[in-house]
Structure formats: C-alpha cells, structure tokens
Amino acid sequence: MNLHNRLIVSLIIILAGLSSLVTAQTTGGTLTVAVQAEPDGLNLILTPATASYQLVMYNIAEPLMRYTADRELVPLLATSYEVNEVDGGAEYTFHLRSGVVFHNGQPFTAEDVKYTFDTLLDPGTASPNASPFAYIKEVVVVDATTVKFITEGKAASLVGYLASGKGTGIIPWGSDMEALRSNPIGTGPFMFSQWIPGDCLIFVKNPNYWKPGVPYLDKAIFKIIPAQVASLAALMSGDVDFVDRMVAENAIQIENDPRFKIVSGPQNLAQLLAMNHARPPFDNVLVRRAIYYAIDRDDIITATDLKPEWGSPIASHMTPMNPYYVDLTGMYPHDPSKARELLAQAGYPNGFDTTIYLPQPYQLHIRTGEIIADQLREVGINCKLEIVEWGIWLDKVYEQWDYDMTVIGHDQGLEPAANFAKGFTRANDDGTSAYYWQYTNYFLRELLDRGNETFDVNERKMIYAMAQTLIADDAVLIWIQDPHQLEGMRVGVMGYRILPMYVFDLAPIYLE
C-alpha cells in the first residue's frame, strides 16, 4: 500500500473513531434542572399535583406500563399482558419482570402490585387519584410474577391508565403512606436522596436498576426557581444546565446563542379557563357561551407563545396529540358582538363583575389570565385578578371550589378516558359533580361509561367525539391552547425527549 493510500485509510479510521465518540452515550455527571413549582408531596397516591407527578413518575416510581416519547404504549414493570372477557367484566393478567428490586432492597413481586392498588382504592386512603380505577373489583396475586386485575365491566381504559395515571407507580408492600410523602421508594432508574424545602430536590443513580446501562447520569438536582427571569439568569451563568418549561420570551433570547439549544414540541397539556358552575352567572350556558365568543385564542397564543408554531389552539378536553381528538376550534369564533348579545339574553346587558384566580409561579397562566381579562372587559365583564401561590390555589380552587374563574393547565392522557374520568364523571352521593368546576351531565356520564365498555377502536372514537362535542356545546370550559413545551439547555445536554405526558424523563439524558 503506497503512502497516499495509507494516509486515506488512517484518516477514515480516525474519522470513524471520532464519530463513535460523538454518538456514544457517556455516563456520569450531574444535571441541574430549574423547575418552577415545588412538589406538595412525593407520594403520588396522595397528591394530585402535577409538580409532584412530573418528577417522581418514571424516574423513581415505575408503573406496569409506560408511554414512550413516540406515544407508544409499552410494558415497563410488566413484560406482557392478556385480557379475557368474563360475565359482567374482564380479567387483565399481567406477567411481571423478574429480578427487579426496590430502592430499599426489597424484591419486586405481585404482592407489591396488589398492595399499591389496594391502598390506592382504599376509601381510608382518600386518594385524589383513585376515581379512574373505581371499576377494579379485585387485584389477585396468581404467583410471584403474575397478577390479575378483575374489573366491573370491560374497563377498556385500564391498560392506558396504568401507563399514565397518578398513583400507579408500584410501591413496596407495607409502605407507610405518610413516610412516602417525603421519602418516595420505587424501582426506577433514580433514587430519592434529599429534599431541601424551597431550594431543591436531589435524585441519585440507582446502581441496581434492572435495565443494564441505564441511567447515564450520576445525579439530578431539581432547583426550585419560580421566577423565569431568575431561571434564565441561572442558565446563562452556568448555575443550572437546563430550564424546564421555559417561557417563550426567554426561549427567544437563547435560541441563537451557540452555548444553548431549545427543544420544543406539543406537551399534551390543555390550557383552559375554568368556571365554577355552582356560582351564578356561570350556571347559565348563555353566559358561558358569551365568554367563549369574547375570547380570542389566536391573540393569546401570539402574546404568550410569541411564535405561532409554539402553540396549538384547542376547543376540546383533549389535544391534537391524541388520536381521539376532534377539532372544534370553529365552534366559537372570536365575536364580541355575539358575546354581548348572549349576555343580554342571559339577563346581563351591562355585563357583571367577577374574579379570576391565577396560580403562581405559572407565568403562562398568569399572562393568559391578564389577556383574557382585557378581552372580557370589551364585552362588559370586569375581571379582578387574584394571583395566589400554588399551594393556596390547590387548597382554595381545587379542593374547596371557592372561586369564580381560573386559568390552569390540565395534563392530558393518550388513553381518551383519562381526560374525562375526574372532571366529568366524579360524583357526590347525590349525583352532583365532585370536581372543582362543578359540572353535572348525566347523559355525558352514561356516554363515557359506554366508552369504557368497548374494545372496538372505531366505536370508541365515535363515543369520544360525541363527548367532546357535547361538552363544547355546553361551553363547560373555555379551552385555549396546547402550549408547546420549551426546554432550554446547554448544548452538551443530550438525549432529552418530550413525553406526551407531564413527566420529566431523566433516564435517557446524558452529558456530552
């Protein structure tokens, strides 16, 4: 081989080696992430808060199934399952993964699955996340690696719920529910290390994780930084590597900076204006429709997202990411004249005064509320804005239902029933709504029950299309947008992908 050819071969070998270095997933290091909201507890059986779900689900607590970033439903702690229809119901048999241990060293078995769901469904637990699983009659341990769910009715939504429902992460048999609030134990790729209230949460690598080679990081630190201006400053200075759910104003500032990058995409979050149907005038459908006509979604998206591609308008309690979504955005076009006409028909020719509660630290919802107040003022509805801390919002609005209107985001599921289970089917003993917007529709509940009783995809699509249309016609809520998730990070942060659920998935991330 002559010198020229030897040089060419050497260059090819060097380039191939460099290529492998670039694409290899390196291990080790600490990722510091700025998050806006502090969890109100780390036991997902006991809290409805998405700030808790976002950090614990898939990272610490693992369910039987999971959704991937490509929206695929795949086994996690289960390896496979089968469904058998029986008289009056169904039996879902799950075959479990062997060789899995909890963070406390306890082996994972079918007994832990039974304990988790028995606890979730126990009325004494008073879990805010139990209602989607009310049709589970019994969880039966077949053997150490096989567990059976026996359901009332076909429960077609069960498998999807198991991948995404709050409270479905398997906990060790005999766990103390109160202890798990501050020290969660699961089987996930990361273990809980420390929570410094008001400052940060620290997760460390699980050295005994069942999946070889995962995770790549040694440690993850979630810094609680409510103010977006402060989180941007922390990223610019190098105090954090990653800003979760960055506001558009900050994303625009760094998108052309070679030190940083933006990962963006739909987050499957329904941002909405909720109204308390138990309070006049929101018990009047004409008033609710008037509010809908007064709202200009495009104006809100332009003002909050800054780029049209960073937000998707919605008019349904689903988002376009869901295969069951129906586009109803044309039902209530922006029409202030129509809004004033409907208000007059409802007995409010001069409008009325009301209050919109806005949750701190969610600047997206606060800014949206400010814009909505301006738009409603044009049709005679005078809105006082009350900005409250997240914990106060959860207590006052979500728990006590003591509000007029509020702007919030609801994380949505890919299983269609997950989007309706709490808000439209949760009921008191007298049949009235037991959810914070207080809407009751018995026909809708029957329709949603039917959606849970068929495995036929086409039939389910028809049922959920009818449900979405009925809810929109009643103007139960004012749906605004699926604001795209904007994640700002150093260019050396690799592997991050947005999930179709409100979860920050640490496992695939590595530092280049």
Secondary structure in CASP SS format (residue, H / E / C, confidence):
PFRMAT SS
TARGET T0000
AUTHOR 0000-0000-0000
METHOD secondary structure of the structure
MODEL  1
M C 1.00
N C 1.00
L H 1.00
H H 1.00
N H 1.00
R H 1.00
L H 1.00
I H 1.00
V H 1.00
S H 1.00
L H 1.00
I H 1.00
I H 1.00
I H 1.00
L H 1.00
A H 1.00
G H 1.00
L H 1.00
S H 1.00
S H 1.00
L H 1.00
V H 1.00
T H 1.00
A C 1.00
Q C 1.00
T C 1.00
T C 1.00
G C 1.00
G C 1.00
T E 1.00
L E 1.00
T E 1.00
V E 1.00
A E 1.00
V E 1.00
Q C 1.00
A C 1.00
E C 1.00
P C 1.00
D C 1.00
G C 1.00
L C 1.00
N C 1.00
L C 1.00
I C 1.00
L C 1.00
T C 1.00
P C 1.00
A C 1.00
T H 1.00
A H 1.00
S H 1.00
Y H 1.00
Q H 1.00
L H 1.00
V H 1.00
M E 1.00
Y C 1.00
N C 1.00
I C 1.00
A E 1.00
E C 1.00
P C 1.00
L C 1.00
M E 1.00
R E 1.00
Y E 1.00
T C 1.00
A C 1.00
D C 1.00
R C 1.00
E C 1.00
L E 1.00
V E 1.00
P E 1.00
L C 1.00
L C 1.00
A E 1.00
T E 1.00
S E 1.00
Y E 1.00
E E 1.00
V E 1.00
N E 1.00
E E 1.00
V E 1.00
D C 1.00
G C 1.00
G E 1.00
A E 1.00
E E 1.00
Y E 1.00
T E 1.00
F E 1.00
H E 1.00
L E 1.00
R C 1.00
S C 1.00
G C 1.00
V C 1.00
V E 1.00
F C 1.00
H C 1.00
N C 1.00
G C 1.00
Q C 1.00
P E 1.00
F C 1.00
T C 1.00
A H 1.00
E H 1.00
D H 1.00
V H 1.00
K H 1.00
Y H 1.00
T H 1.00
F H 1.00
D H 1.00
T H 1.00
L H 1.00
L H 1.00
D C 1.00
P C 1.00
G C 1.00
T C 1.00
A C 1.00
S C 1.00
P C 1.00
N C 1.00
A C 1.00
S H 1.00
P H 1.00
F H 1.00
A C 1.00
Y C 1.00
I E 1.00
K E 1.00
E E 1.00
V E 1.00
V E 1.00
V E 1.00
V E 1.00
D E 1.00
A C 1.00
T C 1.00
T E 1.00
V E 1.00
K E 1.00
F E 1.00
I E 1.00
T E 1.00
E E 1.00
G E 1.00
K C 1.00
A C 1.00
A C 1.00
S C 1.00
L H 1.00
V H 1.00
G H 1.00
Y H 1.00
L H 1.00
A H 1.00
S H 1.00
G C 1.00
K C 1.00
G C 1.00
T C 1.00
G C 1.00
I C 1.00
I C 1.00
P C 1.00
W C 1.00
G C 1.00
S C 1.00
D C 1.00
M H 1.00
E H 1.00
A H 1.00
L H 1.00
R H 1.00
S H 1.00
N C 1.00
P C 1.00
I C 1.00
G C 1.00
T C 1.00
G C 1.00
P C 1.00
F E 1.00
M E 1.00
F E 1.00
S E 1.00
Q E 1.00
W E 1.00
I E 1.00
P C 1.00
G C 1.00
D C 1.00
C E 1.00
L E 1.00
I E 1.00
F E 1.00
V E 1.00
K E 1.00
N C 1.00
P C 1.00
N C 1.00
Y C 1.00
W C 1.00
K C 1.00
P C 1.00
G C 1.00
V C 1.00
P C 1.00
Y C 1.00
L C 1.00
D C 1.00
K E 1.00
A E 1.00
I E 1.00
F E 1.00
K E 1.00
I E 1.00
I C 1.00
P C 1.00
A C 1.00
Q H 1.00
V H 1.00
A H 1.00
S H 1.00
L H 1.00
A H 1.00
A H 1.00
L H 1.00
M H 1.00
S H 1.00
G C 1.00
D C 1.00
V C 1.00
D C 1.00
F E 1.00
V E 1.00
D C 1.00
R C 1.00
M C 1.00
V C 1.00
A H 1.00
E H 1.00
N H 1.00
A H 1.00
I H 1.00
Q H 1.00
I H 1.00
E C 1.00
N C 1.00
D C 1.00
P C 1.00
R C 1.00
F E 1.00
K E 1.00
I E 1.00
V E 1.00
S E 1.00
G E 1.00
P C 1.00
Q C 1.00
N C 1.00
L E 1.00
A E 1.00
Q E 1.00
L E 1.00
L E 1.00
A E 1.00
M E 1.00
N C 1.00
H C 1.00
A C 1.00
R C 1.00
P C 1.00
P C 1.00
F C 1.00
D C 1.00
N C 1.00
V H 1.00
L H 1.00
V H 1.00
R H 1.00
R H 1.00
A H 1.00
I H 1.00
Y H 1.00
Y H 1.00
A H 1.00
I C 1.00
D C 1.00
R H 1.00
D H 1.00
D H 1.00
I H 1.00
I H 1.00
T H 1.00
A H 1.00
T H 1.00
D H 1.00
L C 1.00
K C 1.00
P H 1.00
E H 1.00
W H 1.00
G E 1.00
S E 1.00
P E 1.00
I C 1.00
A C 1.00
S C 1.00
H C 1.00
M C 1.00
T C 1.00
P C 1.00
M C 1.00
N C 1.00
P C 1.00
Y C 1.00
Y C 1.00
V C 1.00
D C 1.00
L C 1.00
T C 1.00
G C 1.00
M C 1.00
Y C 1.00
P C 1.00
H C 1.00
D C 1.00
P H 1.00
S H 1.00
K H 1.00
A H 1.00
R H 1.00
E H 1.00
L H 1.00
L H 1.00
A H 1.00
Q H 1.00
A C 1.00
G C 1.00
Y C 1.00
P C 1.00
N C 1.00
G C 1.00
F E 1.00
D E 1.00
T E 1.00
T E 1.00
I E 1.00
Y E 1.00
L E 1.00
P E 1.00
Q E 1.00
P C 1.00
Y C 1.00
Q H 1.00
L H 1.00
H H 1.00
I H 1.00
R H 1.00
T H 1.00
G H 1.00
E H 1.00
I H 1.00
I H 1.00
A H 1.00
D H 1.00
Q H 1.00
L H 1.00
R H 1.00
E C 1.00
V C 1.00
G C 1.00
I E 1.00
N E 1.00
C E 1.00
K E 1.00
L E 1.00
E E 1.00
I E 1.00
V E 1.00
E E 1.00
W H 1.00
G H 1.00
I H 1.00
W H 1.00
L H 1.00
D H 1.00
K H 1.00
V H 1.00
Y H 1.00
E H 1.00
Q C 1.00
W C 1.00
D C 1.00
Y C 1.00
D C 1.00
M E 1.00
T E 1.00
V E 1.00
I E 1.00
G E 1.00
H E 1.00
D E 1.00
Q C 1.00
G C 1.00
L C 1.00
E C 1.00
P H 1.00
A H 1.00
A H 1.00
N H 1.00
F C 1.00
A H 1.00
K H 1.00
G H 1.00
F H 1.00
T H 1.00
R C 1.00
A E 1.00
N C 1.00
D C 1.00
D C 1.00
G C 1.00
T C 1.00
S E 1.00
A C 1.00
Y C 1.00
Y C 1.00
W C 1.00
Q C 1.00
Y C 1.00
T C 1.00
N C 1.00
Y H 1.00
F H 1.00
L H 1.00
R H 1.00
E H 1.00
L H 1.00
L H 1.00
D H 1.00
R H 1.00
G H 1.00
N C 1.00
E C 1.00
T C 1.00
F C 1.00
D C 1.00
V H 1.00
N H 1.00
E H 1.00
R H 1.00
K H 1.00
M H 1.00
I H 1.00
Y H 1.00
A H 1.00
M H 1.00
A H 1.00
Q H 1.00
T H 1.00
L H 1.00
I H 1.00
A H 1.00
D H 1.00
D C 1.00
A C 1.00
V C 1.00
L E 1.00
I E 1.00
W E 1.00
I E 1.00
Q E 1.00
D E 1.00
P E 1.00
H C 1.00
Q E 1.00
L E 1.00
E E 1.00
G E 1.00
M E 1.00
R E 1.00
V C 1.00
G C 1.00
V E 1.00
M E 1.00
G C 1.00
Y C 1.00
R C 1.00
I C 1.00
L C 1.00
P C 1.00
M C 1.00
Y C 1.00
V C 1.00
F C 1.00
D C 1.00
L C 1.00
A C 1.00
P C 1.00
I C 1.00
Y E 1.00
L E 1.00
E C 1.00
END
